[in-house]
């Protein structure tokens, strides 16, 4: 009787997990920069991640039960699926953050694109790949399917590596500018990019106090 009760309990737990993840969907929203739509991104998924952790712990408990034999294949299947989902979501949000940062530089600043044409071209390929993933996800937002279809985890890992490569090229570029004018070491990467990415020489004004002691502003004039 106890064995039957325990097996029924395991069967119910698996059924609950299957039912929940059949309906769980990723939230997708429009990403805007300076009021312009730049693509789609994932909405925060904290509640989803918490439920994911709970279900994974429950499956671990179930798999260690001596009554699990009848359901071991289902348990292993869901352990594998949810582990992939957990890893995929972690990488996905990292990729999204890296993409949003570099997108504002390579897509939003023509001057930077002109100065770094190879990196800009490389980012265009990354941008296209990421946007396709997001478009596909908007069409089919089921969490398990979105994270396990088309080698999604492997694809996101490769995109992450390519984004890191773009970031390194950008950092190397900024280092050459700092080597040419060491006072640029006193400002952050984002501040330096705001100067380099603008064709307006007065863009440096708001950073002058960091660059020079007791210099708040400069007067700019045209060279006739």
N, C-alpha and C positions, 0 to 999 in steps of 0.2 A: 504493500500500500504506500509506504514511504517513497519507494522508488518511483512509482507512478506519479505521485504528487510532485516529486522533484523534477521529473521529466516534463510534466505539464507546466511547471514554473519556467523551465528553460525554453520550452516551445513558445510560451506567451511572451517572454522577453525578446526572443528573435522576431516574433510577429510584430511586436511594438516597434522594434528598430526598423524592420522592413517597411512598415506602414509610414513611419515618420519620414524616412529618407526618400520615399516615393513622392512625397509632396514638397519637401524642402527645396526652396529656390534661392538662387543668388540675386540680390538686389542690384540692379544696374541703373545708373543715373548719367545725365549729360554732364560732361566736364567743360566748364567755361573758364576762359582766361581773358581778363579785360573786357568782359561782356560778350566775347565771341565764343561760340561753340567749337570745341577742339576735338570732340570725340566722346566716347563713352568710358566710364570707369565703374568699378565695383563700389557699392555702398558698404559702409562698415558692417562687419558680420560678427560682432562680439557674442551675441546670444547664440548664434549658430556654432561658434567655436566652443562655447561652454557646453552645449548639448553634445557636440562631437566628442569632447573629452569624457563626459559622463557615459556615453554609449560605448566608448572604447574601453573604459574601466569595467563596465558591466560585462562586456564580451570577454575580457581577461578573466573575470571571476567565473563566468560560465564555462570557459574553456578548461579551467582547472578543476571543475566538478567531476566526480567519478560517475555522474549520471549523464554525461554529455555525449557518449558514444553515438547514439542515434542521430544527433544533430551536428556532429563534428564538422561535416563538409560545409554546412550553412554558416557555422560559426567562423570557420577559417575564411570563407568567402567574404563575410562582412568585416572581419578583422583586417583583411587585406585592402578592401575597398575604402574603409574609413581611414586607414593609415595613409593611403594615397591621397585622399581628400584633405587630410590634415596637413600633409607636407605640401600639397599643391597650393592650398590657400595661403600658407605661409610665404611661399615663393611668389605667388601671384601679387600679394599686397606689396612686397618688396619691389618687384618689377614695376608695379603701378607707380610707386613713389619715385623710383629712378626715372621712369618714362616722363612723368609730369614735370620733373625738374629740368631734364634735358630738352623736353619739347618746348618749354618756354624760351630756351636759348637758341636751339637750332631752327625751330619753326618760326619763333616770334621775333628774331633779330636778324635782319638781312645783312647787316654789317658783319656779324659773326660768321654767317654762312659764306660770305665772300672771303673772309680771312682764313676760314677752315673748310675749304670746299670738299676735301676727301671725307672728313669727319661728318660734314653735313649730309653728304650723299649716303654714307653708311647709316646715319641716323634715319634717313628717309626710309630705308629698307626695314629698320627696326620698327619704325612708326607704322608702316603698312602692316607688318606682321601682328603687332599688338592690337591695332584697330580691327583686324579681321577676327582675332580671338574674341574681342569684346562684342562685335556684331553677331558672331555665332552664338555667344552666350546670351545675348538679348533675345535671340530667336528661340533658344532652348536653355532656360536658366536652371534646370534641375541640377542640384549641386553635384550629385554623384556622377551624372553623365558629363557635366561641364568639366569636371576634374579628371575624368578617366578616359574621355574620348580622344582620338587622334594623338596619342602620346602627349597629352597636354602638359604633364609635369616636365617631361624631357624638353619640350618646346620652350616652356617658360624658363627653364634653367639655361638654355642656350641664349635666349633673349637677354637674360640677366647678365651673362658673360659678355655679350656684345655691348650692352649698356655700360658695363664696367670699363670696357676698352675705350668707348667714346669718352667716358668721364676722365680716364687717364690722359687721353690725347688733349682734352680740354685743360686739365691741370698742367700738363707740360707746356701748353701754349701760354697759360697765365704766368708760369714760372719764367718764360723767356721775357715777358713784359716786365716782370719784377726785376729780372737781372739787368734789363736796360734802364729801369728807373726804380731803384731800391725802395723809394718811399712808398711804392705800391704794396710793400710788405705790411704796411700799417693798416691796410683795409682788407676786408674779407673777400673771398672769391666772388660772391654775389655783387658786392659793391664795385669791384674791379670790372666785372662783366657789364654792369650798368653803364660804366664809362666807355669801355671798349665797344659795346654794342650800340652806341649812339653816335650819330654823325654830328651831333651838336657839341662843340667844345665846352660849352658852359655846363655840361652835365657833371663836370668835376666839382662844381661850386659846393654842393652839399657835403662833399667829403674833405674839404680843404683843412678843417680843424684837425682832422686825423692825420693828414699828410704833412702839414707844416705847423709849427708852433705859432700860436697867436695870429694866424691868418684865417680870417673868417670868409673873406670874399676877394675876388679879383675883378678888375675891369677889363673887359674884352673889347677889342676894336678890330675893324677890318683892315687888312693890309692892302693898301692901294698900290 
